[in-house]
Amino acid sequence: MTSSTRLAAALSALAAVALIAGCTSTPGSSAPTSSASPDSTASTGPSDDMEGALLDDGRMFAVVTSGSSTCIPQVESATAEGQTISVTLTDGDDAGTVCTADYAPRASVGAVPEGVDPTKEITLKVTYGDVSDTVDLDGDPAFTGVPGTSTEYTPSAGWVDDGTLVLLTWGSSSCPPAVVSLDGSGATGTVSFLTDESKVCTMDMAPRATLLAFGDDKVADDGFMLTLVGGGLDGTVAVRG
């Protein structure tokens, strides 16, 4: 049995720096975030229909659940036996948090445990409260990242469903990317993010997961290239999976 402790420990150590400053990021909190749009106020329970993807060149994974967009589950633990990763999601320790009553997909990210080979098929056995599900992930022979080693803090993306991908970026946990527009067809797409230099952000360096839905049959999964514009994220990302 192995555990995803090395990357988690490294990111936890970085979390000691949590000074308030502009959106320029320096190492800090490891709490993952995901963007979504709430539409009302109350709380809703999780769904047992889950999806997933491998990210960060095979070093990290994402689990997509459905529920309140403002209360995103955190990866409490991830342990592996062979190519099977047992993942426990939690809503966190803040019992006073009020969640919106919308029902949206949310992406939670965690580190792939040491010893797992991301070039081969991986099974996620996910437990989230009273809900559990199994997610099968195809390995990618092109992955060169080694689980348990340090990230390079570069954007990465993976398909979680037809026409829907999860984008992993790194930066302030209090300033997750805000999508302004999304467009795509064939093997290319462009996502534009809000650039707000006046916003005050914590100076941590955290993984942020953003779900992007192009719609069924609008884009091609194979060889898809995503262009990022604005929000300090300008660049191009090859979508895997």
Backbone torsions as a table, in degrees:
resi	resn	phi	psi	omega
1	MET	NA	126.7	178.8
2	THR	-116.8	165.0	-176.3
3	SER	-136.3	149.2	-179.1
4	SER	-85.8	61.1	-173.2
5	THR	-94.3	-30.7	-171.6
6	ARG	-65.0	-49.9	179.1
7	LEU	-66.5	-40.4	180.0
8	ALA	-62.5	-40.8	-179.8
9	ALA	-65.9	-39.7	-180.0
10	ALA	-64.0	-45.5	-179.8
11	LEU	-67.5	-34.5	178.6
12	SER	-64.8	-38.7	178.8
13	ALA	-65.0	-37.7	178.4
14	LEU	-65.0	-24.5	-175.8
15	ALA	-67.4	-9.9	178.8
16	ALA	-63.0	-24.6	178.3
17	VAL	-94.6	104.3	-178.5
18	ALA	-135.5	45.1	-179.0
19	LEU	-77.1	151.1	177.8
20	ILE	-83.7	129.0	179.2
21	ALA	-159.6	-169.9	175.5
22	GLY	-71.1	-178.7	-171.0
23	CYS	-73.9	4.1	173.7
24	THR	-64.9	127.0	-172.0
25	SER	-96.6	139.5	168.0
26	THR	-131.0	162.2	-174.3
27	PRO	-52.0	141.0	-178.4
28	GLY	-171.2	-133.7	-171.2
29	SER	-61.4	149.5	179.0
30	SER	-103.6	5.3	-176.4
31	ALA	-67.1	119.3	-179.3
32	PRO	-75.5	151.1	178.1
33	THR	-130.1	163.2	178.1
34	SER	-146.6	140.2	-178.0
35	SER	-92.1	142.5	176.7
36	ALA	-160.7	174.7	-175.6
37	SER	-122.5	107.9	178.8
38	PRO	-70.1	155.7	178.9
39	ASP	-131.7	-5.1	176.0
40	SER	-165.3	-175.9	-174.7
41	THR	-124.3	118.0	174.3
42	ALA	166.4	-169.1	179.3
43	SER	-124.0	152.1	177.8
44	THR	-130.0	153.0	-178.0
45	GLY	-83.8	165.2	-178.7
46	PRO	-75.4	159.1	176.1
47	SER	-101.6	154.6	178.0
48	ASP	-93.3	10.3	177.5
49	ASP	-96.8	99.7	-174.3
50	MET	-116.3	152.2	175.1
51	GLU	-129.3	174.2	-179.7
52	GLY	-161.7	171.7	179.2
53	ALA	-159.0	156.8	172.5
54	LEU	-97.5	141.0	-175.1
55	LEU	-135.9	175.8	174.4
56	ASP	53.6	45.1	177.8
57	ASP	58.9	30.7	177.1
58	GLY	95.6	0.3	-178.9
59	ARG	-85.7	-22.4	-175.1
60	MET	-132.6	163.4	176.8
61	PHE	-132.7	160.1	174.0
62	ALA	-124.5	141.8	172.5
63	VAL	-119.1	127.4	-179.7
64	VAL	-104.4	121.2	176.1
65	THR	-118.9	172.4	176.8
66	SER	-120.6	139.7	-179.1
67	GLY	167.0	-154.3	-179.1
68	SER	-64.6	129.9	-177.2
69	SER	-70.3	-19.4	-178.4
70	THR	-96.3	-3.1	179.0
71	CYS	-125.2	81.6	-174.3
72	ILE	-85.5	126.9	179.4
73	PRO	-60.9	146.9	175.5
74	GLN	-106.0	150.1	175.5
75	VAL	-79.9	107.1	-178.8
76	GLU	-77.5	-39.2	179.2
77	SER	-155.8	153.7	175.7
78	ALA	-148.1	111.6	179.9
79	THR	-123.6	151.7	-174.2
80	ALA	-124.3	145.5	169.0
81	GLU	-131.8	105.6	-172.4
82	GLY	66.9	-128.5	180.0
83	GLN	-98.5	13.5	178.1
84	THR	-105.8	124.4	179.9
85	ILE	-109.5	121.9	175.3
86	SER	-90.9	118.4	-174.3
87	VAL	-115.1	131.5	174.6
88	THR	-114.0	123.2	176.7
89	LEU	-101.7	147.0	178.3
90	THR	-138.4	154.9	177.4
91	ASP	-84.4	-1.1	178.5
92	GLY	96.4	-179.9	-173.3
93	ASP	-96.2	-6.8	-175.6
94	ASP	-86.2	91.4	-176.9
95	ALA	-68.0	-17.7	-177.9
96	GLY	-86.7	-0.7	-178.6
97	THR	-66.9	131.3	176.0
98	VAL	-99.0	124.5	-177.0
99	CYS	-100.7	145.6	174.8
100	THR	-70.2	155.3	-175.3
101	ALA	-94.2	21.3	174.5
102	ASP	-79.2	170.5	-179.0
103	TYR	-131.4	96.0	-171.8
104	ALA	-129.9	155.7	173.1
105	PRO	-71.9	139.3	177.9
106	ARG	-131.1	143.6	179.9
107	ALA	-109.4	128.3	175.6
108	SER	-113.8	134.3	-176.3
109	VAL	-115.8	148.2	178.5
110	GLY	-149.4	170.0	-179.0
111	ALA	-86.5	135.7	172.9
112	VAL	-69.1	127.8	-178.1
113	PRO	-63.3	152.6	175.1
114	GLU	-58.1	144.2	177.7
115	GLY	95.1	-18.0	177.6
116	VAL	-80.7	138.5	-179.4
117	ASP	-99.9	105.7	-177.4
118	PRO	-72.2	-6.9	176.3
119	THR	-82.3	-8.8	179.6
120	LYS	-116.3	166.4	-177.7
121	GLU	-60.8	138.9	-178.9
122	ILE	-125.0	141.0	175.4
123	THR	-112.1	125.9	173.7
124	LEU	-99.3	123.1	172.5
125	LYS	-104.6	103.7	-169.5
126	VAL	-102.7	131.6	174.2
127	THR	-119.7	127.5	180.0
128	TYR	-136.2	93.9	-174.1
129	GLY	64.9	-124.9	179.1
130	ASP	-87.6	0.7	-175.8
131	VAL	-103.7	141.3	175.8
132	SER	-141.5	152.7	179.4
133	ASP	-158.0	160.8	177.3
134	THR	-115.8	129.9	-179.2
135	VAL	-120.8	122.4	178.1
136	ASP	-95.8	128.0	-179.6
137	LEU	-116.0	130.5	175.7
138	ASP	-74.5	133.5	173.6
139	GLY	-73.7	162.5	179.7
140	ASP	-125.5	113.9	-179.1
141	PRO	-59.9	-17.2	-178.6
142	ALA	-83.7	-9.7	178.5
143	PHE	-64.3	134.3	176.9
144	THR	-119.0	-7.2	177.9
145	GLY	-71.6	146.8	179.9
146	VAL	-110.2	119.0	178.5
147	PRO	-53.0	135.6	-178.6
148	GLY	96.7	-12.7	178.0
149	THR	-94.5	166.4	-176.0
150	SER	-67.8	144.9	175.6
151	THR	-76.0	162.0	175.0
152	GLU	-98.6	2.5	176.1
153	TYR	59.1	34.5	176.5
154	THR	-107.7	150.0	179.5
155	PRO	-61.4	147.4	175.3
156	SER	-147.2	162.8	-176.8
157	ALA	-151.9	151.0	178.4
158	GLY	-147.2	147.6	177.8
159	TRP	-73.5	135.7	175.3
160	VAL	-112.8	-15.5	-179.6
161	ASP	-166.3	173.3	178.1
162	ASP	-62.2	117.2	177.5
163	GLY	79.4	1.5	-179.0
164	THR	-124.6	130.9	179.9
165	LEU	-129.6	161.2	173.4
166	VAL	-113.4	128.5	179.7
167	LEU	-104.7	126.4	177.7
168	LEU	-103.9	121.8	173.9
169	THR	-125.9	168.2	-178.0
170	TRP	-124.4	136.9	179.0
171	GLY	167.2	-158.1	-177.1
172	SER	-63.8	129.3	179.9
173	SER	-69.4	-21.0	-179.7
174	SER	-89.3	-5.2	179.4
175	CYS	-130.6	66.9	178.8
176	PRO	-66.5	155.2	-179.8
177	PRO	-58.3	136.2	177.9
178	ALA	-111.0	115.9	-175.7
179	VAL	-75.1	128.3	176.3
180	VAL	-96.7	-42.4	179.4
181	SER	-153.6	156.0	180.0
182	LEU	-142.7	130.6	-179.3
183	ASP	-147.3	143.2	178.4
184	GLY	-170.7	153.2	173.8
185	SER	-160.6	149.0	-178.7
186	GLY	63.0	-128.3	-175.4
187	ALA	-104.3	16.1	179.3
188	THR	-135.9	151.8	177.0
189	GLY	-153.9	159.4	179.4
190	THR	-134.4	131.6	174.5
191	VAL	-120.8	129.8	178.9
192	SER	-108.3	136.1	-178.3
193	PHE	-112.9	152.6	176.7
194	LEU	-67.1	133.8	173.7
195	THR	-110.9	113.2	-177.9
196	ASP	-131.4	91.2	-176.6
197	GLU	-72.0	-11.4	-179.4
198	SER	-85.7	-13.8	-176.3
199	LYS	-74.0	137.7	179.1
200	VAL	-91.5	126.4	-175.5
201	CYS	-126.6	150.3	173.3
202	THR	-67.9	150.9	-176.2
203	MET	-93.4	35.9	174.9
204	ASP	-89.4	170.5	177.2
205	MET	-124.6	98.1	-173.4
206	ALA	-121.4	154.5	173.2
207	PRO	-76.1	131.9	177.9
208	ARG	-121.0	126.1	-179.1
209	ALA	-104.4	126.6	179.8
210	THR	-123.5	123.5	178.0
211	LEU	-86.7	133.3	179.5
212	LEU	-125.7	120.2	-177.3
213	ALA	-112.5	113.9	178.4
214	PHE	-88.4	-21.6	-176.5
215	GLY	102.1	150.6	-178.0
216	ASP	-62.6	140.9	172.5
217	ASP	63.8	11.6	179.0
218	LYS	-92.4	-31.0	-178.7
219	VAL	-128.3	160.2	179.3
220	ALA	-97.6	132.7	-179.7
221	ASP	-68.5	-39.1	-173.8
222	ASP	-76.8	129.8	174.8
223	GLY	67.3	23.2	-175.7
224	PHE	-75.5	133.3	178.3
225	MET	-115.7	129.0	-178.2
226	LEU	-111.0	125.0	177.5
227	THR	-97.1	129.2	178.9
228	LEU	-102.5	132.2	-178.8
229	VAL	-130.4	128.5	174.8
230	GLY	84.3	176.7	179.0
231	GLY	63.8	18.2	-177.1
232	GLY	72.4	16.9	-174.7
233	LEU	-116.0	13.1	-173.8
234	ASP	-53.4	131.1	179.8
235	GLY	161.1	-172.1	-179.1
236	THR	-128.9	136.8	-177.2
237	VAL	-126.6	132.4	173.3
238	ALA	-84.0	124.1	-178.7
239	VAL	-84.9	126.7	-176.0
240	ARG	-100.5	167.3	175.5
241	GLY	95.6	NA	NA
